[in-house]
Amino acid sequence: MRLPFQDELRRVPPLAGRVAGLRPTTVNLVMAEARQLQKEGRSLLSLMRGQPDTPTPAPIVEAACRALRDGRTGYPDNQGEPALREAIAEKLTRDNGLSFHPATEILVTDGATGGISTALAVLIGPGDEVLLPDPVYDAYNGPITLWGGRPLPVRSIVRDGRFVLGRAALEAAVTPRTRVLLLNTPWNPVGTVLARAELQELMDFAEQRDLFVLSDEIYEALVYDGQRHLSPASLAPAARGRTILVNSLSKTYAMTGWRVGYCAGPAEVVRAMLLALQQSSRGPATFVQDAAACALRSDQECVRRMAAEYQARRDLVVGRLRGLPGVEALVPEGGLFVMVDVRQLGRSSDEVRRFLLHETGVIVLHGSAFGPGGEGMLRVSFAAGGETLERGLERLRDGLLRLVV
Ligand SMILES: Cc1ncc(COP(=O)(O)O)c(C=O)c1O
């Protein structure tokens, strides 16, 4: 099909070279593939996205409406509304045992996505490298590339049913150009919640190599079996001094579309980040920031209820896949995804994904989308529950059974 104005589009002058290094995220690619099938009349069920299907709790919605009615529609403070920064500081003390000054050490961003990009803008320059676990959330590569840096994947291994990141792999990957160690705990897509001893080892490594640590903690509230999320910055004052904590309200309060998140870090870094952020954003809408402050300050029972619901869904996924020949589900400690080991099926993870999509109408992601370390695995999301999860799991089981050799 020809697009309107296609000839004119072809004649635009050359774009900036950095564009060539950017790729769409896998979720967007697979969604485009799925939409095409839906246009052809196929019925699909998605076990793909990390989008909680529960509604944003009513008091948060009400706070936004109230703020709108009160005329809170002007430009926000570019660093974040003072009341929200205070609420974030209180939350960091309450949940993470961390003390950050709201005036100088906290920055409100457009979701964690805005925080990650803004942090990288001030941490890396052309040719600088960022160590990141392999496999990991694939949307880190884009901003690293955009700011002229280079992702350095660190191969993780599966030990006792969980993905872990070892010191030896870090040592093998690091070079004199490395500036940042990027961590994600709970870790998307593998579900590991980094334990104190593991974090200690990683922070010791960062200390010895004098690296910044960019810590994406967006799944912190979704941890299971009585586990506790630990913030790398909370290990020691030295750890706090080199860490930029990134978080958002997207997952914790089912607010993915509200686009509000935050960073906390040393004042010098936050000052630089504010400057960088100002070049592309005025921050989340003022009434959204009021609602975010309400979310962080109100009774956290809604968060505990959500975590319990997701733990039940996780158990459902693991239970339904148990005993299936040639397939093994790894039990995640946190997050919204189960990694399913399909190596014994004798096909690449992308081939298995495509088969499931085209032959049984269930959308999952291939592990290799998250780096070579994810090959042989499928990522199955339990962010959607109810009928979608029940029927999606049926299709997944049927499809996997058909692939057994
Ligand atoms: C690990 C991780 N970080 C960041 C994000 C993006 O978060 P936000 O919606 O706050 O921009 C996601 C979204 O799925 C994610 O999985």
The ligand as a Tripos MOL2 file, in Angstrom:
@<TRIPOS>MOLECULE
LIG
   16    16     1     0     0
SMALL
NO_CHARGES

@<TRIPOS>ATOM
      1 C1         11.7270   -2.2040   33.7100 C.3       1 LIG1
      2 C2         10.8710   -1.1070   33.2130 C.ar      1 LIG1
      3 N1         11.2860    0.1590   33.3580 N.ar      1 LIG1
      4 C3         10.5620    1.1920   32.9080 C.ar      1 LIG1
      5 C4          9.3470    1.0090   32.2730 C.ar      1 LIG1
      6 C5          8.5680    2.1910   31.7730 C.3       1 LIG1
      7 O1          7.8820    2.7580   32.8310 O.3       1 LIG1
      8 P1          6.9900    4.0840   32.7540 P.3       1 LIG1
      9 O2          5.6110    3.6790   32.3720 O.co2     1 LIG1
     10 O3          7.0050    4.6200   34.1430 O.co2     1 LIG1
     11 O4          7.6330    4.9990   31.7870 O.co2     1 LIG1
     12 C6          8.8600   -0.3040   32.1180 C.ar      1 LIG1
     13 C7          7.5750   -0.5370   31.4330 C.2       1 LIG1
     14 O5          7.1650   -1.6280   31.1450 O.2       1 LIG1
     15 C8          9.6480   -1.3800   32.5880 C.ar      1 LIG1
     16 O6          9.2400   -2.6550   32.4540 O.3       1 LIG1
@<TRIPOS>BOND
     1     1     2 1
     2     2     3 ar
     3     2    15 ar
     4     3     4 ar
     5     4     5 ar
     6     5     6 1
     7     5    12 ar
     8     6     7 1
     9     7     8 1
    10     8     9 2
    11     8    10 1
    12     8    11 1
    13    12    13 1
    14    12    15 ar
    15    13    14 2
    16    15    16 1
@<TRIPOS>SUBSTRUCTURE
     1 LIG1         1 GROUP 0 **** ****
